[in-house]
Amino acid sequence: MAFAGWNELHQRGILDEPPTESNRVPGQYFEVNAACSGLVVALAHLYTHASYYHGKLVYLIATEGGYRKTLPPLEEDDGETGSLQRTLFTDGAAGIRGRYGIDFTIVKKPLIKLFCDAEKTLCIPMAPASPPSFTLEIPPPNGIFQRMKGNPVFKWTNRELPAAIRETIKGTNAKKVILHQANGRIIEMQQRLFPHLDFPNHIKDTGNTSSASILFALSEEIKRGTISKGEEVGLIGFGGGLMIAGAVVKFG
């Protein structure tokens, strides 16, 4: 999850009160830098340290607001720079909070897969955190730049995503899978491949908000009443850094 700054999150109404030096507990606040898969990487951290977090109130916050301020424009395939950066991500933030193990629980070890050809296809560097006391971070590529080759990324996703979906929900009761809302055609293709599953498609309403997109879609499903108490739901992020991460969450 990209980080926009505590004060900005407070202004957006996501945090009730921004942490200060006086009320910040060491080790309590941290940042995940994993672009589109950031939410699921954070869930993997919760799963790994489940005994520590059990019963505690946890905030999961995703925002992509910092990209336009920290990075130059997107570098196009021909090496020229332009305004494509604003078409890659729309600005947005989303958050969810609950008591881990009570309001929500991760039912099995999350899937995290990194792919070695990231620098050739899709590079998005992640800046280190400043306000949080420590960082959970995927190693970024070298250089301060963005680079994306759309067709290879699309083909990579269609090649790797079905196997990731199968592996993520295997052995669970998940019938709904919320994908990173990157591309409507990708979501529609998975729906055709897995007709017995439900793949919510909300990209037409929000655009691609990177790490925030799963939370936007999850929020919409909750508003519509399509997620019942005790239901297991698959959450899968993919893209930035050529990474796929998936988890199944049971909502209490």
VORO-896802 format. One record per residue: x, y, z of N, C-alpha, C in turn; residue number from 0; residue in one letter. Coordinates in pm, whole numbers, plus 50000, padded with zeros to 5 digits. Layout:
N
{{X Y Z} {X Y Z} {X Y Z} NUM 'A'}
...
// end
This chain:
252
{{50084 49882 50000} {50000 50000 50000} {50088 50123 50000} 0 'M'}
{{50072 50205 49903} {50150 50328 49899} {50102 50423 50007} 1 'A'}
{{50190 50506 50053} {50162 50588 50170} {50149 50734 50133} 2 'F'}
{{50040 50798 50171} {50017 50937 50134} {50055 51035 50245} 3 'A'}
{{50082 50984 50365} {50112 51072 50477} {49998 51068 50578} 4 'G'}
{{50033 51060 50708} {49930 51046 50811} {49832 51163 50809} 5 'W'}
{{49882 51286 50795} {49792 51401 50796} {49695 51397 50679} 6 'N'}
{{49745 51355 50562} {49657 51346 50444} {49548 51242 50467} 7 'E'}
{{49583 51129 50527} {49484 51026 50555} {49380 51076 50656} 8 'L'}
{{49425 51156 50752} {49333 51215 50849} {49238 51312 50779} 9 'H'}
{{49291 51394 50688} {49209 51490 50615} {49106 51419 50528} 10 'Q'}
{{49142 51301 50476} {49050 51225 50392} {48945 51152 50476} 11 'R'}
{{48961 51155 50609} {48864 51089 50695} {48889 50943 50717} 12 'G'}
{{49007 50893 50676} {49038 50751 50692} {49089 50722 50833} 13 'I'}
{{49172 50811 50886} {49218 50799 51024} {49144 50899 51111} 14 'L'}
{{49095 50852 51227} {49026 50942 51318} {49121 51050 51370} 15 'D'}
{{49245 51010 51400} {49343 51104 51453} {49481 51064 51401} 16 'E'}
{{49553 51156 51337} {49685 51119 51287} {49782 51091 51400} 17 'P'}
{{49865 50985 51390} {49962 50956 51495} {50061 51070 51511} 18 'P'}
{{50103 51093 51633} {50206 51191 51664} {50318 51121 51739} 19 'T'}
{{50428 51192 51763} {50538 51132 51837} {50495 51089 51977} 20 'E'}
{{50396 51157 52033} {50354 51127 52170} {50262 51006 52178} 21 'S'}
{{50184 50980 52071} {50090 50868 52082} {50125 50750 51991} 22 'N'}
{{50239 50758 51921} {50278 50648 51833} {50358 50545 51911} 23 'R'}
{{50314 50421 51910} {50384 50314 51981} {50484 50250 51885} 24 'V'}
{{50612 50237 51922} {50711 50176 51833} {50667 50039 51785} 25 'P'}
{{50674 50020 51654} {50638 49892 51597} {50491 49875 51567} 26 'G'}
{{50410 49975 51603} {50266 49960 51585} {50223 50006 51446} 27 'Q'}
{{50289 50106 51390} {50252 50158 51259} {50361 50122 51159} 28 'Y'}
{{50322 50070 51047} {50422 50042 50945} {50358 50048 50807} 29 'F'}
{{50443 50049 50709} {50400 50070 50571} {50438 49952 50484} 30 'E'}
{{50347 49913 50397} {50373 49808 50300} {50392 49874 50164} 31 'V'}
{{50506 49849 50102} {50532 49905 49969} {50528 49791 49867} 32 'N'}
{{50413 49766 49811} {50402 49658 49714} {50300 49690 49607} 33 'A'}
{{50270 49819 49587} {50179 49863 49481} {50050 49783 49482} 34 'A'}
{{50012 49725 49368} {49880 49664 49351} {49853 49549 49446} 35 'C'}
{{49957 49484 49496} {49941 49370 49586} {49955 49409 49733} 36 'S'}
{{49966 49537 49761} {49998 49582 49896} {49903 49535 50003} 37 'G'}
{{49772 49536 49974} {49675 49494 50074} {49699 49350 50115} 38 'L'}
{{49721 49263 50018} {49736 49121 50049} {49869 49095 50119} 39 'V'}
{{49973 49171 50085} {50101 49157 50156} {50082 49194 50303} 40 'V'}
{{50001 49298 50330} {49971 49334 50468} {49895 49222 50538} 41 'A'}
{{49802 49157 50468} {49729 49044 50525} {49824 48928 50557} 42 'L'}
{{49923 48908 50470} {50021 48803 50494} {50099 48830 50623} 43 'A'}
{{50129 48957 50647} {50197 48995 50771} {50109 48963 50893} 44 'H'}
{{49980 48993 50884} {49889 48962 50993} {49883 48812 51018} 45 'L'}
{{49879 48735 50911} {49872 48589 50924} {49997 48535 50993} 46 'Y'}
{{50113 48586 50952} {50239 48539 51009} {50248 48569 51159} 47 'T'}
{{50190 48684 51200} {50197 48726 51340} {50058 48723 51404} 48 'H'}
{{49980 48619 51368} {49841 48611 51412} {49828 48611 51564} 49 'A'}
{{49918 48545 51635} {49906 48538 51780} {49922 48676 51844} 50 'S'}
{{50005 48760 51783} {50024 48895 51836} {49902 48982 51809} 51 'Y'}
{{49846 48972 51687} {49737 49061 51647} {49599 49014 51692} 52 'Y'}
{{49587 48889 51737} {49454 48836 51769} {49384 48925 51872} 53 'H'}
{{49263 48966 51837} {49182 49049 51925} {49213 49197 51919} 54 'G'}
{{49322 49234 51850} {49360 49376 51842} {49287 49444 51725} 55 'K'}
{{49260 49573 51742} {49199 49651 51636} {49305 49686 51533} 56 'L'}
{{49281 49649 51409} {49379 49668 51301} {49320 49760 51195} 57 'V'}
{{49398 49858 51151} {49361 49943 51039} {49441 49900 50917} 58 'Y'}
{{49374 49874 50807} {49440 49850 50679} {49404 49966 50587} 59 'L'}
{{49503 50042 50545} {49479 50163 50467} {49555 50154 50336} 60 'I'}
{{49488 50178 50226} {49552 50175 50095} {49530 50309 50026} 61 'A'}
{{49637 50366 49973} {49624 50492 49899} {49734 50502 49796} 62 'T'}
{{49701 50562 49683} {49798 50583 49576} {49821 50732 49553} 63 'E'}
{{49782 50814 49646} {49791 50958 49628} {49932 51011 49615} 64 'G'}
{{50031 50936 49662} {50168 50987 49661} {50239 50977 49528} 65 'G'}
{{50189 50898 49436} {50263 50873 49313} {50290 50999 49232} 66 'Y'}
{{50189 51083 49218} {50207 51200 49133} {50307 51297 49193} 67 'R'}
{{50324 51293 49326} {50414 51386 49392} {50558 51337 49394} 68 'K'}
{{50578 51205 49393} {50711 51150 49415} {50780 51099 49290} 69 'T'}
{{50706 51080 49181} {50765 51020 49063} {50751 51111 48941} 70 'L'}
{{50846 51102 48847} {50830 51173 48720} {50723 51105 48637} 71 'P'}
{{50681 51163 48525} {50577 51101 48443} {50618 50961 48396} 72 'P'}
{{50518 50880 48365} {50542 50745 48318} {50626 50745 48192} 73 'L'}
{{50726 50658 48189} {50809 50645 48069} {50743 50550 47972} 74 'E'}
{{50719 50594 47851} {50651 50512 47753} {50749 50414 47689} 75 'E'}
{{50696 50319 47611} {50780 50215 47552} {50892 50269 47465} 76 'D'}
{{50871 50384 47402} {50972 50438 47312} {51074 50525 47385} 77 'D'}
{{51066 50529 47520} {51162 50607 47597} {51119 50750 47621} 78 'G'}
{{51013 50793 47553} {50964 50929 47574} {50879 50934 47700} 79 'E'}
{{50878 51049 47764} {50793 51064 47881} {50669 51146 47844} 80 'T'}
{{50561 51118 47910} {50437 51188 47877} {50344 51191 47995} 81 'G'}
{{50215 51197 47969} {50116 51213 48074} {50047 51081 48107} 82 'S'}
{{50105 50968 48065} {50040 50840 48087} {50029 50802 48234} 83 'L'}
{{50110 50865 48318} {50106 50830 48460} {49966 50845 48518} 84 'Q'}
{{49895 50946 48476} {49763 50968 48532} {49661 50868 48479} 85 'R'}
{{49693 50798 48370} {49603 50696 48321} {49634 50561 48381} 86 'T'}
{{49754 50545 48440} {49790 50417 48502} {49716 50398 48633} 87 'L'}
{{49717 50501 48718} {49646 50496 48846} {49557 50618 48860} 88 'F'}
{{49437 50596 48911} {49357 50709 48954} {49384 50731 49102} 89 'T'}
{{49370 50854 49145} {49399 50888 49285} {49284 50839 49372} 90 'D'}
{{49316 50763 49475} {49211 50715 49563} {49269 50655 49689} 91 'G'}
{{49187 50646 49791} {49230 50585 49916} {49112 50511 49977} 92 'A'}
{{49141 50401 50044} {49037 50322 50108} {49096 50259 50234} 93 'A'}
{{49011 50235 50331} {49058 50175 50454} {48953 50083 50514} 94 'G'}
{{49001 49988 50592} {48912 49897 50663} {48971 49874 50801} 95 'I'}
{{48887 49859 50900} {48937 49831 51034} {48852 49724 51098} 96 'R'}
{{48913 49647 51185} {48842 49541 51255} {48935 49469 51350} 97 'G'}
{{48879 49388 51437} {48958 49311 51533} {49000 49180 51466} 98 'R'}
{{49130 49161 51457} {49178 49041 51388} {49142 48917 51471} 99 'Y'}
{{49091 48816 51401} {49048 48694 51466} {48906 48698 51516} 100 'G'}
{{48845 48817 51511} {48707 48833 51556} {48621 48887 51441} 101 'I'}
{{48657 49005 51391} {48583 49063 51278} {48627 49005 51144} 102 'D'}
{{48754 48970 51135} {48803 48906 51014} {48923 48818 51048} 103 'F'}
{{48938 48710 50971} {49046 48615 50995} {49097 48565 50860} 104 'T'}
{{49227 48550 50846} {49286 48493 50725} {49289 48342 50745} 105 'I'}
{{49225 48267 50656} {49198 48126 50683} {49312 48032 50645} 106 'V'}
{{49406 48077 50561} {49520 47993 50524} {49637 48084 50487} 107 'K'}
{{49754 48025 50478} {49872 48104 50446} {49855 48173 50311} 108 'K'}
{{49869 48305 50306} {49853 48377 50178} {49958 48339 50076} 109 'P'}
{{49921 48354 49951} {50010 48329 49838} {50082 48457 49800} 110 'L'}
{{50214 48452 49786} {50291 48566 49736} {50392 48513 49634} 111 'I'}
{{50383 48562 49511} {50474 48518 49406} {50536 48640 49336} 112 'K'}
{{50667 48641 49328} {50740 48745 49256} {50792 48688 49126} 113 'L'}
{{50796 48770 49021} {50841 48725 48890} {50964 48804 48848} 114 'F'}
{{51061 48735 48791} {51194 48792 48772} {51204 48892 48658} 115 'C'}
{{51105 48899 48569} {51117 48986 48452} {51053 49123 48476} 116 'D'}
{{51042 49164 48602} {50971 49287 48633} {51031 49408 48563} 117 'A'}
{{51164 49422 48564} {51225 49543 48509} {51204 49554 48358} 118 'E'}
{{51177 49440 48294} {51156 49444 48149} {51012 49481 48114} 119 'K'}
{{50922 49468 48209} {50781 49479 48178} {50708 49587 48255} 120 'T'}
{{50724 49589 48387} {50652 49686 48469} {50734 49719 48592} 121 'L'}
{{50783 49840 48600} {50866 49884 48712} {50799 50001 48783} 122 'C'}
{{50781 49987 48912} {50729 50096 48993} {50809 50099 49122} 123 'I'}
{{50899 50193 49138} {50979 50198 49260} {50895 50239 49380} 124 'P'}
{{50934 50192 49497} {50863 50223 49620} {50957 50300 49711} 125 'M'}
{{50919 50419 49752} {51001 50500 49840} {50992 50446 49983} 126 'A'}
{{51099 50457 50062} {51094 50409 50199} {51000 50493 50285} 127 'P'}
{{50947 50433 50388} {50856 50503 50477} {50932 50604 50562} 128 'A'}
{{50864 50711 50600} {50927 50806 50691} {50857 50812 50827} 129 'S'}
{{50724 50842 50834} {50664 50845 50968} {50658 50709 51038} 130 'P'}
{{50626 50598 50968} {50614 50471 51041} {50748 50429 51102} 131 'P'}
{{50741 50346 51203} {50862 50310 51276} {50938 50195 51210} 132 'S'}
{{50871 50117 51128} {50944 50017 51050} {50866 49988 50923} 133 'F'}
{{50930 49920 50830} {50873 49903 50697} {50874 49756 50656} 134 'T'}
{{50762 49711 50601} {50755 49581 50536} {50757 49610 50388} 135 'L'}
{{50864 49574 50320} {50886 49628 50186} {50933 49522 50088} 136 'E'}
{{50877 49524 49968} {50925 49442 49859} {51043 49515 49795} 137 'I'}
{{51157 49449 49775} {51273 49519 49717} {51238 49588 49586} 138 'P'}
{{51261 49719 49576} {51224 49793 49455} {51329 49777 49346} 139 'P'}
{{51292 49799 49221} {51391 49803 49114} {51480 49926 49128} 140 'P'}
{{51593 49924 49062} {51685 50038 49069} {51630 50155 48988} 141 'N'}
{{51658 50277 49035} {51619 50395 48960} {51485 50450 49002} 142 'G'}
{{51465 50579 48981} {51338 50643 49012} {51264 50662 48881} 143 'I'}
{{51185 50566 48846} {51113 50572 48719} {50995 50476 48723} 144 'F'}
{{50904 50496 48631} {50799 50398 48605} {50815 50353 48460} 145 'Q'}
{{50792 50228 48435} {50796 50178 48298} {50693 50067 48286} 146 'R'}
{{50613 50072 48181} {50513 49969 48163} {50495 49937 48015} 147 'M'}
{{50496 49808 47983} {50464 49760 47849} {50330 49687 47860} 148 'K'}
{{50228 49754 47812} {50092 49708 47836} {50061 49567 47788} 149 'G'}
{{50095 49534 47663} {50061 49402 47610} {50129 49288 47685} 150 'N'}
{{50261 49298 47714} {50324 49191 47793} {50263 49175 47932} 151 'P'}
{{50227 49288 47996} {50165 49280 48129} {50030 49209 48119} 152 'V'}
{{49952 49242 48017} {49820 49180 47997} {49835 49030 47974} 153 'F'}
{{49931 48991 47890} {49954 48849 47862} {50004 48775 47986} 154 'K'}
{{50094 48841 48061} {50146 48780 48183} {50033 48755 48282} 155 'W'}
{{49944 48852 48296} {49834 48838 48390} {49742 48723 48352} 156 'T'}
{{49707 48715 48224} {49617 48608 48179} {49683 48471 48188} 157 'N'}
{{49816 48468 48184} {49888 48342 48195} {49901 48296 48340} 158 'R'}
{{49930 48388 48431} {49963 48353 48568} {49845 48361 48665} 159 'E'}
{{49749 48446 48637} {49641 48470 48733} {49553 48349 48759} 160 'L'}
{{49511 48271 48657} {49424 48155 48686} {49485 48058 48786} 161 'P'}
{{49615 48027 48771} {49680 47936 48865} {49684 47995 49005} 162 'A'}
{{49704 48127 49013} {49708 48193 49144} {49571 48188 49211} 163 'A'}
{{49464 48202 49132} {49329 48194 49187} {49305 48055 49244} 164 'I'}
{{49341 47953 49167} {49322 47814 49214} {49399 47789 49343} 165 'R'}
{{49525 47832 49346} {49608 47807 49463} {49558 47885 49585} 166 'E'}
{{49509 48006 49562} {49462 48090 49673} {49340 48030 49741} 167 'T'}
{{49242 47984 49664} {49116 47939 49724} {49113 47790 49752} 168 'I'}
{{49216 47716 49711} {49219 47571 49733} {49207 47538 49881} 169 'K'}
{{49116 47446 49913} {49096 47404 50051} {49014 47499 50134} 170 'G'}
{{48953 47601 50071} {48869 47696 50143} {48725 47687 50091} 171 'T'}
{{48638 47766 50150} {48498 47770 50107} {48468 47896 50025} 172 'N'}
{{48570 47962 49975} {48552 48088 49902} {48478 48064 49770} 173 'A'}
{{48371 48139 49751} {48295 48137 49626} {48298 48273 49556} 174 'K'}
{{48346 48374 49628} {48361 48508 49573} {48508 48544 49576} 175 'K'}
{{48560 48595 49464} {48701 48635 49455} {48706 48780 49408} 176 'V'}
{{48760 48867 49491} {48774 49008 49454} {48916 49032 49406} 177 'I'}
{{48928 49060 49276} {49058 49085 49215} {49093 49233 49222} 178 'L'}
{{49222 49263 49215} {49267 49400 49191} {49195 49449 49066} 179 'H'}
{{49131 49564 49076} {49050 49617 48966} {49138 49693 48867} 180 'Q'}
{{49218 49617 48793} {49313 49678 48700} {49256 49692 48559} 181 'A'}
{{49174 49596 48520} {49131 49590 48381} {49003 49508 48374} 182 'N'}
{{48897 49565 48317} {48770 49496 48308} {48777 49367 48230} 183 'G'}
{{48858 49363 48124} {48869 49241 48042} {48933 49128 48120} 184 'R'}
{{49030 49161 48205} {49095 49058 48286} {48994 48996 48382} 185 'I'}
{{48913 49080 48446} {48813 49028 48539} {48710 48943 48466} 186 'I'}
{{48665 48989 48350} {48567 48914 48271} {48623 48780 48226} 187 'E'}
{{48751 48775 48191} {48812 48650 48147} {48816 48549 48260} 188 'M'}
{{48849 48594 48382} {48851 48501 48496} {48711 48450 48526} 189 'Q'}
{{48610 48535 48507} {48472 48492 48530} {48434 48381 48433} 190 'Q'}
{{48482 48391 48307} {48454 48285 48210} {48529 48157 48244} 191 'R'}
{{48651 48170 48294} {48732 48052 48327} {48679 47981 48451} 192 'L'}
{{48622 48058 48544} {48572 48001 48670} {48425 48039 48688} 193 'F'}
{{48335 47980 48610} {48193 48019 48616} {48127 47990 48750} 194 'P'}
{{48185 47902 48830} {48128 47868 48960} {48165 47971 49067} 195 'H'}
{{48254 48065 49033} {48295 48169 49126} {48235 48304 49085} 196 'L'}
{{48230 48395 49180} {48180 48530 49154} {48297 48628 49160} 197 'D'}
{{48319 48701 49050} {48426 48799 49042} {48363 48939 49030} 198 'F'}
{{48347 49011 49139} {48290 49146 49130} {48373 49235 49039} 199 'P'}
{{48304 49315 48958} {48371 49400 48860} {48323 49544 48882} 200 'N'}
{{48408 49626 48946} {48370 49763 48979} {48463 49867 48917} 201 'H'}
{{48550 49825 48824} {48648 49918 48770} {48582 50033 48695} 202 'I'}
{{48466 50009 48638} {48398 50117 48564} {48356 50231 48657} 203 'K'}
{{48345 50202 48786} {48303 50304 48881} {48420 50379 48943} 204 'D'}
{{48536 50313 48955} {48648 50372 49028} {48774 50390 48945} 205 'T'}
{{48788 50316 48837} {48915 50315 48766} {49015 50229 48842} 206 'G'}
{{49139 50228 48797} {49245 50150 48860} {49307 50232 48973} 207 'N'}
{{49273 50198 49096} {49329 50268 49211} {49439 50187 49279} 208 'T'}
{{49501 50095 49204} {49613 50014 49253} {49578 49947 49384} 209 'S'}
{{49657 49967 49489} {49638 49892 49613} {49503 49916 49677} 210 'S'}
{{49439 50030 49647} {49309 50061 49707} {49194 49991 49637} 211 'A'}
{{49217 49934 49519} {49106 49887 49438} {49032 49769 49500} 212 'S'}
{{49104 49679 49566} {49037 49565 49630} {48946 49614 49741} 213 'I'}
{{48992 49711 49818} {48909 49764 49927} {48787 49839 49874} 214 'L'}
{{48804 49912 49763} {48688 49979 49703} {48583 49876 49661} 215 'F'}
{{48629 49769 49595} {48536 49666 49549} {48474 49592 49668} 216 'A'}
{{48555 49564 49769} {48503 49497 49889} {48398 49583 49957} 217 'L'}
{{48426 49713 49968} {48330 49804 50029} {48198 49804 49954} 218 'S'}
{{48205 49806 49821} {48084 49807 49741} {48003 49678 49761} 219 'E'}
{{48073 49565 49768} {48004 49437 49790} {47936 49435 49927} 220 'E'}
{{48004 49490 50028} {47944 49495 50162} {47820 49583 50161} 221 'I'}
{{47829 49699 50091} {47713 49788 50082} {47595 49719 50016} 222 'K'}
{{47623 49635 49917} {47517 49566 49843} {47464 49444 49919} 223 'R'}
{{47529 49409 50030} {47483 49296 50110} {47514 49161 50049} 224 'G'}
{{47617 49154 49963} {47648 49026 49897} {47750 48943 49974} 225 'T'}
{{47800 48996 50087} {47893 48920 50170} {47827 48898 50305} 226 'I'}
{{47804 48772 50340} {47734 48740 50463} {47832 48711 50576} 227 'S'}
{{47785 48716 50698} {47867 48689 50814} {47918 48546 50810} 228 'K'}
{{48047 48529 50832} {48108 48397 50827} {48152 48353 50690} 229 'G'}
{{48128 48437 50587} {48166 48399 50450} {48316 48416 50429} 230 'E'}
{{48374 48326 50348} {48514 48333 50310} {48524 48393 50170} 231 'E'}
{{48610 48495 50156} {48623 48569 50031} {48770 48573 49990} 232 'V'}
{{48797 48542 49863} {48932 48551 49812} {48965 48694 49771} 233 'G'}
{{49085 48742 49806} {49132 48875 49769} {49265 48857 49698} 234 'L'}
{{49276 48905 49574} {49397 48882 49496} {49444 49010 49431} 235 'I'}
{{49568 49048 49459} {49632 49162 49395} {49737 49115 49296} 236 'G'}
{{49756 49192 49190} {49856 49153 49089} {49901 49277 49014} 237 'F'}
{{50022 49273 48962} {50069 49385 48880} {50202 49438 48926} 238 'G'}
{{50200 49556 48990} {50320 49632 49022} {50437 49549 49069} 239 'G'}
{{50552 49562 48999} {50668 49481 49030} {50656 49340 48977} 240 'G'}
{{50554 49315 48895} {50516 49182 48849} {50508 49085 48967} 241 'L'}
{{50404 49103 49041} {50381 49028 49163} {50235 48987 49171} 242 'M'}
{{50208 48868 49225} {50073 48824 49253} {50067 48783 49399} 243 'I'}
{{49965 48829 49470} {49946 48792 49609} {49798 48764 49633} 244 'A'}
{{49769 48655 49702} {49630 48619 49725} {49607 48570 49867} 245 'G'}
{{49490 48599 49921} {49453 48554 50055} {49303 48528 50059} 246 'A'}
{{49263 48442 50149} {49121 48417 50174} {49090 48467 50314} 247 'V'}
{{48992 48557 50322} {48955 48619 50449} {48813 48576 50487} 248 'V'}
{{48799 48536 50612} {48666 48504 50667} {48618 48622 50747} 249 'K'}
{{48501 48672 50714} {48446 48789 50782} {48352 48745 50895} 250 'F'}
{{48382 48795 51017} {48305 48756 51134} {48174 48830 51144} 251 'G'}
// end
